[in-house]
Amino acid sequence: MGIALVNGRILAGRGFAEGTCVLLEGSRILDLASASDPRCRTAEQVDLKGQLLLPGFIDAQVNGGGGVLFNDAPTVEAIRAIGTAHRRFGTTGFLPTLISTDLGTVARAIEAVRGAMNAGIAGVLGIHIEGPFLSPARRGAHDPAVLRELDASAHGLLTSLGKGRTLVTLAPEMTTPGTIGQLVAAGVTVSAGHTNATYAQVRTALDAGLSGFTHLFNAMSPLTAREPGTVGAALEDTASWCGIIVDGEHTDPVVLRLALRCRPHNRFILVTDAMPSVGTDQGHFVLQGRRITVRGRACRDEDGRLAGSNIDMASCVRNAVTMLQLPLEEAVRMASQYPAEFLGLGADLGRIAPGYRANLVLADEDLNVLATWIDGQREGPGP
């Protein structure tokens, strides 16, 4: 017997629909049908009591959560703990993200993600390797001692996951267009971040296959009158994807609203850049030997530099509505459909539609998460 999710407001297609029954069979969405469909009556019914049913959120940049930092513990159990912490806030798919470190730790992190996926840990979609191939001039809170150029010798490591998705954030000036092209040809998604590249360098990288920009505006060469920089290249290129952290700390909402006027909304994705404090009340943590202080949504090192965020994806969606003045439907797509498409998973995740994986979020009007489903498996009591 399948499951019928009834009496909810379903975000399917262009907007919210009422009177629609979502039929689940195993790990997939079987169909969307009218409430009078016989299949809805014969299935096990779950009454959503008028709450919002949304596609599960997908976060491509999760450094930690639940008191765990992936860099400190690149293990299967750490990934499980991070996923559990973020699932409470509607994240049903995520990339554990490794901040710049030595290549030995990168190898252990890749092995841990592979192990987590083999073990069926809910929500793990692959890995995000953020550095160490970054610009020292735009390093932010990344450890300058480990930053290095990316050459062909690292190709085997970066392409070794063997399943799921691999996202690599790099500075285009720290490698060559040929190396970027080789990574993309091997199935790696390449994003520009922590970069001091010129517009011309970024444009060349885009032509080589670079397809994203990591936390737009942060830690990248700015748009100026005579040098468009990385930001100018990102805003001009309508085919690539821009990750944005809508926490009111990383980027002023006015700047993000201006960016939204420059390029299609369906090429923006919400990311949290979450640190281990998410899902806890801890006021500080240690990142590569440095004390990071948590105040509100911001995480800062001893010098006042931002070091990730203390925000969850449900809050990012809420802020996209209130700070960026987006319709709720579009804010949700920036946390679900568009990240899925960025990662090449748009035919499987990010929408409530027949054949898609049953990764869903039940939330109230204020986007408080009531329950989630990952591959048809429910967590949370619901309404």
Helices and strands as residue ranges (DSSP letters): E 3-6, E 9-12, E 15-17, E 20-25, E 28-34, H 38-42, E 44-47, E 52-55, E 57-62, E 64-65, E 68-69, H 76-87, E 91-99, H 103-118, E 126-130, G 136-138, G 144-146, G 152-154, H 155-158, E 165-170, G 172-174, H 177-185, E 189-192, H 199-208, E 212-213, H 229-236, E 241-244, H 253-262, G 265-267, E 268-270, E 284-287, E 290-295, E 298-300, E 306-309, H 313-322, H 328-334, H 337-342, E 360-363, E 369-374, E 377-379
